[in-house]
Structure formats: C-alpha cells, structure tokens
C-alpha cells in the first residue's frame, strides 16, 4: 500500500529552463553551444549537485572546459535564480495529495548556490513533509543511498513510497531499492500513472 509520494523537483515540479535562461542574455548560437558544453552539459555540473566543490572551484572547472567563454560563464553563474521556474500545478498537486492523506517528500539533485538563489521558485517545499537535497547530503541520484537516506530520515518504508522523476535512471534506482517508480513526461501522464499505483 502506497502511503508516500516522493517527487523530484527539476522538470517535475519546476522547470529547469537553462536554455531559455542562457538565451535571455542574447548570446550568439555559437557562444550558447560553447557555454552549454562548458557548464550544463559537462561532468562538473553533476559535481555542483554533489556539493563537494566550492563556487570558485566549480567556476574554475567550467572555465577550464572552455576559457573562451569565461565572461559568459561568470555571468550565468551569478544570476541563476532565473534558471528555475515553478510550474503552476506544483502547489495544488502537493496540497491535493496531502488532503488525501499521503505523505509528500522531495529527493532532488541541486547545487547549493542554485538552491539558494532559486528559493522564490521553490516555495512548494514548505508544503511538503520533508526533503533530501543532494548538496546538503553530498549524495546525488541515482545513488541508492540518497533514497535510503530519505526513508531513514523520515521513518518511511521504501515499499510504501512511489517516486516520480523525469530521468529514467533515477526512477530505475528507486525501483531497485523497493519503491514504485514513475518516469514523468507530462502532468496528465504522471497523474494517470500515479492514480493507477494508488488504486
């Protein structure tokens, strides 16, 4: 019996709109691609979510990937609050599930600086029953331990949880430790699959 719904944040409850954010600076297509490869598409981006590198170390790593776009790297890193946009349905969906008696939790890969700067778009967090944010724990999905940590922290049974994430490998890991799992494609699909799991 499912008692708890565990959400990812990015592209589930809030849009990770890095493309729109980068384009907002008016960069040329060439600079956009170079900047994306040096930052969001690089392995160092995942290390930002792990929380083991300082801002200076992260920026230095991005610049080392492509020194030609150093100015742009520093520019986008300094203004990250516009990279995350809360979906209008996030709060109502959480509230509806809680009214039905379900626990609602979060497991999200998020870097410290981005998390701090994007708080305005993350106001739904206060409506949940708890969260595990990757940088705080020095763990990232799909490491099994981040799922176990949520359950230990809040006294949950993995078999009573369903995890919703937009990334297949993260959902696969949740299933492998005993949770039900739903890969989020869109709201209607995710809600339909969730209701079939809860039935």
VOBA-362133 format. One line per 2 residues: for each residue x, y, z of C-alpha. Coordinates in pm, 1 decimal, padded with zeros to 6 digits. Example, Ala and Ser with C-alpha at 12.3 -4.5 7.8 and 13.67 -1.06 7.14 Angstrom:
01230.0/-00450.0/00780.0  01367.0/-00106.0/00714.0
END
This chain:
00000.0/00000.0/00000.0  00142.5/00335.6/-00102.1
00147.7/00596.2/00174.1  00404.3/00843.9/00042.1
00468.2/01025.7/-00285.3  00829.0/01133.7/-00342.7
00892.0/01397.8/-00607.6  01194.2/01515.2/-00797.5
01197.7/01894.0/-00849.9  01357.4/01972.8/-01187.1
01116.1/01926.7/-01480.5  00858.0/01770.9/-01246.6
00750.1/02045.0/-01005.4  00959.8/02325.1/-01154.2
01109.2/02374.7/-01497.4  01487.4/02359.4/-01533.2
01486.7/02610.8/-01817.4  01858.4/02658.6/-01867.1
01821.3/02702.5/-02244.7  01576.8/02990.9/-02205.7
01794.2/03137.1/-01931.7  02109.8/03127.7/-02146.0
01922.7/03270.8/-02445.6  01796.4/03559.1/-02229.4
02148.5/03704.4/-02233.3  02138.6/03740.1/-02610.6
02438.0/03518.1/-02682.6  02505.2/03404.6/-03037.4
02427.1/03041.4/-03123.4  02798.9/02961.2/-03122.2
02852.8/03110.2/-02776.3  02536.4/02939.2/-02648.9
02667.5/02597.1/-02755.8  03014.4/02660.6/-02614.4
02865.7/02781.6/-02286.6  02631.5/02483.1/-02260.2
02916.2/02237.8/-02326.5  03135.0/02408.3/-02065.5
02864.4/02412.5/-01796.5  02530.6/02229.1/-01803.1
02646.7/01952.8/-02038.6  02974.6/01892.6/-01856.6
03053.7/01637.7/-01585.8  03136.8/01921.3/-01347.2
02769.4/02024.0/-01342.3  02686.7/01698.0/-01164.0
02958.3/01773.2/-00911.4  02783.6/02101.8/-00835.4
02480.6/01899.4/-00726.5  02702.9/01676.6/-00510.9
02805.3/01977.0/-00302.4  03171.0/01889.0/-00257.1
03315.9/02174.9/-00464.0  03312.2/02544.5/-00375.7
03170.3/02805.6/-00612.8  03524.3/02913.3/-00700.3
03623.9/02553.9/-00779.3  03313.7/02499.9/-00992.7
03362.4/02821.4/-01189.2  03730.9/02738.8/-01239.8
03630.2/02395.8/-01370.3  03377.4/02540.6/-01612.1
03633.7/02794.6/-01736.1  03892.7/02520.1/-01780.3
03643.1/02345.9/-02009.0  03646.0/02650.0/-02237.9
03838.8/02965.5/-02138.4  03696.0/03149.6/-02441.2
03359.8/03187.4/-02267.0  03486.9/03282.1/-01920.2
03291.6/03609.2/-01917.2  02968.6/03431.3/-02007.0
03029.7/03153.0/-01752.7  03068.8/03407.4/-01474.5
02763.0/03595.3/-01597.8  02524.3/03299.8/-01597.7
02658.0/03163.4/-01268.4  02596.3/03495.7/-01095.8
02226.7/03514.4/-01191.5  02098.3/03159.0/-01159.7
01767.8/03247.4/-00993.5  01600.8/03270.5/-01335.0
01703.9/02918.3/-01434.1  01424.0/02750.6/-01233.6
01055.9/02830.6/-01291.3  00787.6/02677.4/-01066.2
00506.3/02503.2/-01250.6  00161.4/02641.2/-01167.1
00034.4/02296.8/-01074.9  00307.6/02219.8/-00818.6
00140.1/02357.8/-00507.1  -00214.7/02240.7/-00590.7
-00090.1/01888.2/-00668.6  00100.5/01863.3/-00341.1
-00194.3/02005.5/-00145.9  -00437.2/01762.3/-00308.7
-00221.7/01460.7/-00223.3  -00178.2/01574.9/00135.5
-00553.2/01629.9/00172.5  -00598.8/01267.9/00064.3
-00371.5/01160.0/00348.3  -00047.7/01090.9/00163.3
00293.8/01199.3/00283.1  00471.6/01415.3/00025.8
00850.6/01428.7/00008.9  01127.6/01551.1/-00219.9
01452.6/01399.9/-00344.6  01634.3/01641.0/-00574.5
01978.2/01690.3/-00722.7  02052.3/02058.0/-00659.5
02366.3/02265.2/-00610.3  02394.3/02492.2/-00306.5
02418.8/02826.5/-00486.9  02140.8/02743.4/-00731.8
01919.9/02620.9/-00446.1  01974.5/02941.9/-00250.7
01913.1/03169.2/-00548.7  01605.3/02984.7/-00672.4
01409.3/02985.0/-00345.5  01135.8/03200.8/-00496.2
01051.1/02921.8/-00739.2  01073.8/02653.4/-00469.8
00804.0/02781.9/-00235.4  00619.5/02449.8/-00263.7
00887.8/02291.8/-00043.9  00721.4/02434.2/00266.9
00409.1/02233.6/00181.1  00591.7/01900.8/00180.5
00663.6/01669.9/00473.7  01036.7/01665.3/00413.7
01314.4/01672.7/00158.7  01659.5/01540.9/00078.8
01857.4/01787.0/-00134.4  02173.1/01643.5/-00286.2
02428.1/01913.7/-00198.6  02327.5/01900.5/00168.4
02398.2/01526.7/00189.9  02689.8/01505.1/-00060.0
02490.4/01242.0/-00249.4  02328.1/01253.1/-00593.4
02066.9/01040.8/-00765.5  02077.2/00766.0/-00879.9
02297.0/00659.4/-00584.5  02082.3/00414.2/-00385.0
02189.9/00577.8/-00060.6  02004.1/00903.1/-00129.5
01672.9/00712.2/-00143.6  01753.0/00512.2/00169.5
01852.0/00834.4/00344.0  01510.4/00989.5/00283.5
01343.5/00682.8/00430.4  01568.7/00672.5/00737.7
01534.8/01046.1/00796.6  01155.5/01043.0/00794.6
01080.8/00686.0/00907.8  00942.2/00569.4/00573.6
00917.8/00218.8/00431.5  01053.0/00209.4/00075.2
00774.3/-00031.3/-00024.9  00516.3/00231.3/00074.1
00667.1/00503.6/-00147.6  00627.6/00597.0/-00513.3
00899.6/00811.1/-00670.4  00832.6/01048.6/-00960.4
01128.8/01178.7/-01163.5  01182.4/01285.8/-01524.0
01500.8/01077.5/-01560.3  01472.5/00703.9/-01627.3
01792.6/00605.2/-01443.2  01677.1/00782.0/-01126.4
01341.8/00603.1/-01133.5  01513.8/00270.4/-01205.5
01730.9/00312.6/-00894.9  01425.8/00390.3/-00681.6
01254.0/00075.8/-00806.9  01563.6/-00131.0/-00735.0
01559.1/-00031.9/-00366.4  01190.1/-00117.5/-00333.0
00994.0/00192.5/-00428.3  00737.0/00214.9/-00702.9
00855.2/00445.8/-00979.9  00705.0/00674.5/-01243.1
00901.6/00847.8/-01518.1  00749.7/01194.6/-01557.0
00677.1/01301.9/-01914.8  00389.2/01541.9/-01854.5
00134.7/01617.2/-01585.5  -00157.3/01423.8/-01732.4
00052.5/01110.5/-01789.7  00214.4/01125.0/-01446.0
-00117.2/01177.3/-01267.9  -00277.8/00889.3/-01455.4
00009.3/00654.2/-01371.1  00011.0/00771.0/-01009.9
-00360.8/00704.6/-00969.4  -00315.7/00350.5/-01104.9
-00038.8/00291.6/-00848.7  -00250.1/00433.7/-00566.3
-00562.3/00238.9/-00661.6
END
